[in-house]
Amino acid sequence: MNRPADRPAPGGGLLVVGDVVTDVVALHGPDLARGTDTVARIRTLPGGAGANVACWAVRSGCADARLLARAGAGSADWHREALERAGVRTFLAVDEEAPTATVIALVDRAAERTFLTDSGAALRLTAEDFSPAMLDGAGRLHLSGYLLFAATSRAAALLALRTAVERGVAVSVDPASAGFLAELGPARFLEFAEGAELLLPNADEARLLTGLPGAEAAAAALSRRFPRVAVTLGGRGAVLAAGGRVIGRVPARPARDPVDSTGAGDAFTGGFLAALLAGADEVTAAAEGCRAGALAVTTVGARPPG
């Protein structure tokens, strides 16, 4: 594939501005029995879209992945230690008033998940928590779209975005949640994400942002506003668009014995961004993202196994 003229040069580290979350993952075989017990296997694990992306980027070969996020004092050390074990350099703001964000993930026998979300400290990230020095040596800033759904964290995210653009650092944005996106409104989200070089929605988010029924048509439409777009299609892989047209389609990697799809999208993003930073073209990078996503669904939780 020919390299677009506006594609950022490869190299540099990855700064993720996002979230850490305490995930309570409940894998249940039978359908949920309303009003009584349902047998489940339950685990409490570190998660959060931004933190997961950083961890998967390291797993995919990024030697310098950093994370800015906010966690409650009660579990901040636990989250920091888990990130550092994964090779992520952390800028973790500690909140003395709000607990770390918590997500209850209900995962059915088809490995599909439903989330119950308490945003806690995550959306209390402030502009004062960000320092331009966090971008030193970075080749890319990645923003978790969750931060754009609340005024306080949005101010922090937009400050990071503006600073990166002023420095010539490429910016990618993940819309993060179709449910929260619908509440905020697509037009407002697109306004907030202005300046990003890369948008990474899933199919539902892409359709919601454009009002178009097809993921490919939505990807093409979004690429008239953002230089590059990668839309994940779950078990069907990903579609890539630039300049108002689809430029590539990448099939999903087969996953052996999938158990939990919670981290698949974050794994794709981490693998995709790590490959871009290493100099890969979009199709090659998307294939790396699909490889990471296929691995993610074979383990419980949203982080790389082992």
C-alpha positions in Angstrom: 0.0 0.0 0.0 1.3 3.5 -0.8 2.0 5.6 2.2 -0.5 8.6 2.4 1.3 11.9 2.4 -0.2 12.8 5.8 0.7 9.5 7.5 2.9 10.3 10.6 6.5 9.1 10.5 7.0 6.0 12.5 8.9 5.8 15.8 8.6 7.2 19.3 6.6 6.1 22.3 2.9 5.8 22.9 1.1 8.0 25.5 -2.4 6.8 26.4 -4.6 9.2 28.2 -7.4 7.1 29.5 -8.7 5.1 32.4 -7.9 2.3 34.8 -10.9 0.2 36.0 -11.4 -2.6 38.4 -13.1 -5.3 36.4 -15.4 -7.8 38.1 -15.9 -10.4 35.4 -18.7 -12.9 35.8 -18.7 -15.8 33.3 -22.1 -17.5 33.4 -23.1 -20.5 31.4 -26.9 -20.5 31.6 -29.0 -17.5 30.9 -29.4 -15.1 33.9 -32.2 -16.3 36.2 -34.1 -13.2 37.3 -34.9 -13.1 41.0 -32.7 -16.0 42.0 -29.1 -17.5 41.7 -27.2 -18.1 38.5 -24.0 -20.2 38.7 -21.0 -18.1 37.5 -17.2 -18.0 37.6 -16.2 -14.6 39.0 -12.8 -12.9 39.0 -11.7 -9.4 40.0 -9.0 -8.1 37.6 -7.3 -4.8 36.6 -8.8 -3.3 33.4 -9.9 0.0 31.8 -9.9 0.7 28.1 -6.9 3.1 28.2 -4.8 0.8 30.5 -5.7 -2.3 28.4 -4.5 -0.5 25.2 -1.2 0.4 26.8 -0.7 -3.2 28.0 -1.5 -4.7 24.6 0.8 -2.2 22.9 3.6 -3.5 25.0 2.7 -7.1 24.3 2.7 -6.2 20.6 6.2 -4.8 20.6 5.9 -1.2 21.7 8.9 -0.6 24.0 7.7 2.7 25.4 4.0 2.8 26.4 2.8 5.2 29.0 -0.5 5.8 30.6 -2.1 8.8 32.3 -5.2 7.9 34.3 -6.8 8.5 37.7 -7.5 5.9 40.3 -9.0 5.9 43.8 -6.5 5.8 46.7 -7.8 2.4 47.9 -6.6 0.5 44.8 -4.1 2.8 43.1 -1.1 0.8 44.2 -2.6 -2.4 42.9 -3.3 -0.9 39.5 0.1 0.7 39.3 1.9 -2.5 40.1 -0.1 -4.4 37.5 0.7 -1.9 34.9 4.4 -1.8 35.7 4.6 -5.6 35.6 3.1 -5.3 32.1 5.8 -2.9 31.1 3.7 0.3 31.1 5.1 3.5 32.5 2.4 5.0 34.6 1.4 8.6 35.4 -1.4 7.6 37.8 -3.2 10.4 39.6 -4.5 9.3 43.0 -8.0 10.4 44.0 -8.7 10.6 47.7 -12.4 11.1 47.4 -13.7 8.8 44.7 -13.0 5.1 44.3 -11.4 3.6 41.2 -13.9 3.0 38.4 -15.5 -0.4 38.5 -17.1 -2.4 35.7 -19.2 -5.5 36.2 -18.8 -7.6 33.0 -21.4 -10.2 32.5 -20.0 -12.7 30.0 -22.3 -15.3 28.5 -21.6 -18.7 27.0 -20.9 -17.2 23.6 -18.2 -15.0 25.2 -20.3 -11.9 24.6 -20.2 -9.3 27.3 -22.6 -6.8 28.9 -21.2 -4.0 31.1 -22.4 -2.3 34.2 -20.2 0.8 34.7 -19.4 3.0 37.7 -17.0 5.6 36.4 -15.7 6.5 39.8 -12.4 8.4 39.7 -11.8 7.8 35.9 -13.9 10.8 34.8 -12.4 13.0 37.5 -9.1 13.2 35.6 -8.2 16.9 35.5 -6.2 19.2 33.2 -3.8 19.6 36.1 -3.1 15.8 36.0 -1.6 16.2 32.5 1.9 17.6 31.8 3.2 18.4 28.4 6.4 16.6 29.4 4.4 13.3 29.3 4.6 13.6 25.5 8.4 13.9 25.4 9.7 11.3 23.0 6.2 10.2 22.1 5.3 9.4 18.5 1.6 9.1 19.2 -1.1 10.1 21.7 -4.1 7.8 22.1 -7.2 9.1 23.8 -9.8 6.8 25.4 -13.2 8.3 24.3 -14.6 7.6 27.8 -12.9 10.8 28.9 -14.9 12.9 26.5 -18.2 12.0 28.2 -17.7 14.2 31.3 -16.7 17.8 31.6 -13.8 17.4 33.9 -12.0 14.6 32.1 -12.9 16.1 28.8 -10.9 19.2 29.7 -7.9 17.0 30.4 -8.3 15.0 27.2 -8.7 18.1 25.0 -5.7 19.7 26.6 -3.6 16.6 25.8 -5.0 16.5 22.3 -4.2 20.2 21.6 -0.7 19.9 23.1 0.0 16.8 20.9 -1.2 18.6 17.7 0.9 21.6 18.5 3.9 19.4 18.9 3.2 17.5 15.7 2.4 14.3 17.6 -0.2 12.1 15.9 -3.4 11.6 17.8 -5.8 8.6 17.7 -9.2 8.5 19.5 -11.3 5.5 20.4 -15.0 6.4 20.8 -15.2 3.7 23.6 -18.9 3.2 24.2 -21.9 3.3 21.9 -24.2 3.7 24.9 -22.3 6.8 26.3 -21.8 8.1 22.8 -25.6 8.1 22.2 -26.1 10.1 25.4 -23.4 12.7 24.5 -24.5 12.9 20.9 -22.5 12.1 17.8 -22.1 15.7 16.7 -20.6 16.8 20.0 -18.2 13.8 20.1 -17.0 14.5 16.5 -16.4 18.1 17.5 -14.4 17.1 20.6 -12.3 14.6 18.5 -11.4 17.2 15.9 -7.6 17.2 15.3 -7.2 13.5 15.6 -5.4 11.8 12.8 -6.9 8.4 13.4 -10.4 7.3 14.6 -10.9 3.7 15.9 -14.6 3.0 16.4 -16.3 -0.4 16.4 -19.1 -1.0 13.9 -21.9 0.1 16.2 -20.0 3.3 17.1 -19.2 4.1 13.4 -22.9 3.6 12.4 -24.0 5.8 15.3 -21.5 8.6 14.4 -22.6 8.7 10.8 -26.2 7.5 10.7 -25.2 5.0 8.0 -26.3 1.4 8.3 -23.2 -0.2 6.8 -19.8 -0.3 8.6 -17.9 0.2 5.3 -20.0 3.2 4.3 -19.6 4.6 7.8 -15.8 4.1 7.7 -15.6 5.9 4.4 -17.7 8.8 5.6 -15.7 9.2 8.8 -12.5 9.3 6.8 -13.7 12.5 5.2 -13.4 14.1 8.6 -10.4 12.2 10.0 -7.4 11.3 7.8 -7.5 7.6 8.7 -10.3 5.4 10.2 -10.1 1.7 11.3 -13.5 0.2 12.1 -13.4 -3.1 14.0 -16.1 -5.7 13.0 -15.8 -8.2 15.8 -15.5 -11.7 14.4 -15.3 -10.2 10.9 -12.1 -8.4 11.3 -11.6 -4.7 10.4 -12.2 -2.2 7.6 -9.8 0.7 6.9 -10.7 4.0 5.2 -8.9 7.2 4.2 -9.8 10.1 2.0 -13.5 9.1 1.8 -13.0 5.6 0.6 -12.3 2.1 1.9 -8.6 1.3 1.4 -8.4 -2.2 3.0 -10.2 -5.1 4.6 -8.6 -7.4 7.1 -10.2 -10.7 8.2 -10.3 -11.7 11.9 -7.9 -14.3 13.1 -9.6 -17.5 14.2 -9.7 -17.8 18.0 -9.5 -21.2 19.7 -12.0 -21.7 22.5 -13.0 -18.1 23.1 -14.1 -17.4 26.6 -14.4 -13.6 27.1 -14.6 -10.8 24.4 -14.1 -8.0 27.0 -10.7 -6.9 25.9 -10.8 -7.7 22.2 -11.3 -4.2 21.0 -8.6 -2.8 23.3 -6.2 -5.6 22.2 -6.8 -4.6 18.5 -6.1 -1.0 19.2 -2.9 -1.8 21.2 -1.6 -4.1 18.5 -2.6 -1.7 15.7 -0.9 1.3 17.3 2.2 -0.6 18.1 2.5 -1.7 14.5 2.0 1.8 13.2 4.7 3.1 15.5 7.0 0.4 14.2 6.4 1.7 10.6 3.8 -0.8 9.3 1.1 0.3 6.8 -2.5 0.3 7.8 -3.3 -3.2 6.5 -0.3 -4.8 8.2 -1.1 -2.9 11.4 -4.7 -4.1 11.3 -3.6 -7.7 10.9 -1.5 -7.3 14.0 -4.5 -5.8 15.8 -6.6 -8.8 14.8 -3.9 -11.1 16.0 -4.0 -9.5 19.4 -7.8 -9.5 19.4 -7.9 -13.2 18.7 -5.5 -13.8 21.7 -7.6 -11.6 23.9 -10.8 -13.6 23.6 -9.1 -16.8 24.8 -8.4 -15.4 28.3 -10.6 -14.1 31.1 -10.3 -10.3 31.5 -9.1 -7.6 29.2 -5.3 -7.7 29.6 -2.7 -9.9 27.9 -2.3 -13.4 29.4 0.7 -14.2 31.5 
